[in-house]
């Protein structure tokens, strides 16, 4: 046989084997791997759940709903401490320096 005919024959054989394998594999009943476990609670039910426990925004300890509301009211009544203007300016300059270094990495400043 000619070399071109042999190559064509091998290509047709490869296509036929691939087609048969595809049909066989698609005919198998494989379990759906993307489904959640059966004991998993659906998101729709979790969205309707009323949350009665919270964590402190100060130290991360668990709080009841009443304690959380009391803590939030205390924190909103007292304004957060202000930074020294020199420190604020230094932080601002460091952020500008960081942004410039990401745009111009070859500059050393």
Protein Blocks (a to p, Z undefined) as FASTA:
>chain_A
ZZklmmmmmmmmmmmmmmmmmmmmmmpccddfkbccfklccfklmmmpccfbdcdfklop
acdfklmmmmmmmmmmpccddddfklmmmmmmmmmmmmmmmmmmmbcZZ
